[in-house]
Amino acid sequence: MKLFGQDKEEFTVLVVREADEVAEAVDHALRTAGPEERPGLERAAALLAAAREATDVELRGNWARRKMAEAGVKGRADSVPAVKALREAEPGLSLLQAVRLSQEAAALEDEERHGRTA
C-alpha cells in the first residue's frame, strides 16, 4: 500500500481506517465469549474505540513517531535526523511532507508533555 502521494504541491497522505469492521468482529466475539476471553476482548474493544476517535493528524503523527523510534532517532520529532529517518522509511516522501509529518509528531509530543492527550 502506498501511503504518500507524489504531488509536489499537495500534502497527501492516505489514512486507511478499517477500525469499524474490526470493532464489529470484536464486538461479535465479545457477545459470545466465555469468562476467560472477556478481559482481552474488552481491552481490544477499548483500543479500537480509541483508534476510531483518533484524528488524521494524530494517526499521521503517531506513524511518524513509530518510524522515528524504529530508526533510533533521539531528541525532538521535528529535528533534522527525524526528518531524514522519515524520508528513509518512506522513500517517496518529499522533504516538505517529511517536515510536516515531523511537526505533527512533535505537536503530539508537546501535548503529552503538557499533560494533554492526543
C-alpha positions in Angstrom: 0.0 0.0 0.0 1.3 3.4 -0.9 0.8 5.9 1.8 2.2 9.1 0.3 1.3 10.8 -2.9 3.9 12.2 -5.3 2.1 15.6 -5.9 4.8 18.2 -5.0 2.2 20.9 -4.4 -0.2 18.9 -2.2 0.5 17.1 1.0 -1.5 13.9 0.5 -1.5 11.0 2.9 -3.8 8.1 2.6 -5.1 7.1 6.0 -6.8 3.7 5.9 -9.4 3.2 8.6 -10.7 -0.3 9.0 -11.4 0.1 12.7 -15.2 -0.2 12.1 -15.0 -3.6 10.6 -12.5 -4.9 13.1 -14.6 -3.4 16.0 -17.7 -5.2 14.7 -15.8 -8.5 14.7 -14.5 -7.9 18.2 -18.0 -6.9 19.5 -19.4 -10.1 18.0 -16.7 -12.2 19.6 -17.3 -10.4 22.9 -21.0 -11.2 22.8 -20.2 -14.9 22.5 -17.1 -15.0 24.7 -16.6 -17.1 27.8 -15.4 -15.5 31.0 -11.7 -16.3 30.3 -11.8 -14.5 26.9 -13.8 -11.4 28.1 -11.0 -9.3 29.6 -8.8 -9.5 26.5 -11.7 -8.8 24.2 -12.9 -5.9 26.3 -9.4 -4.4 26.1 -9.3 -4.9 22.3 -12.7 -3.1 22.1 -11.4 -0.2 24.1 -8.3 0.1 21.9 -10.5 0.0 18.8 -12.8 2.7 20.2 -9.7 4.9 20.7 -8.5 4.3 17.2 -11.8 5.3 15.7 -11.7 8.6 17.6 -8.2 9.5 16.5 -7.9 12.3 14.0 -5.9 12.0 10.8 -3.3 14.3 12.2 -2.9 12.0 15.2 -2.7 9.0 13.0 0.0 10.6 10.8 1.9 11.9 13.8 1.8 8.5 15.5 3.0 6.8 12.3 5.9 9.3 12.1 6.8 8.7 15.8 6.8 4.9 15.2 9.1 5.3 12.2 11.4 7.6 14.1 11.6 5.2 17.0 12.3 2.2 14.7 15.2 4.3 13.2 16.5 5.0 16.7 16.0 8.8 16.5 16.6 10.5 19.8 15.5 14.1 20.6 12.8 16.2 19.1 10.5 14.7 16.5 10.9 17.8 14.3 14.7 17.6 14.2 16.8 17.1 11.1 17.6 13.4 12.0 13.9 12.8 12.5 13.0 14.2 9.0 15.9 12.1 7.5 14.6 9.0 9.2 11.1 9.6 7.8 12.4 10.0 4.2 14.4 6.8 4.6 11.4 4.9 5.9 9.2 6.1 3.0 11.4 6.9 0.0 8.6 8.5 -1.9 8.1 11.1 0.8 9.1 14.7 -0.3 11.1 16.9 2.0 8.0 19.1 2.6 5.9 16.0 3.6 8.5 14.7 5.9 8.9 18.1 7.6 5.1 18.3 8.1 4.9 14.8 9.5 7.7 15.5 11.9 5.9 18.7 13.0 2.7 16.7 13.6 4.7 14.2 15.6 6.4 17.0 17.6 3.0 18.5 18.4 1.8 15.2 19.8 4.9 15.1 22.0 4.3 18.6 23.2 0.7 17.8 24.0 1.8 14.7 26.0 4.5 16.7 27.8 2.0 19.3 28.9 -0.5 16.7 30.2 -3.0 16.7 27.3 -3.8 13.6 25.5 -3.7 13.4 21.7 
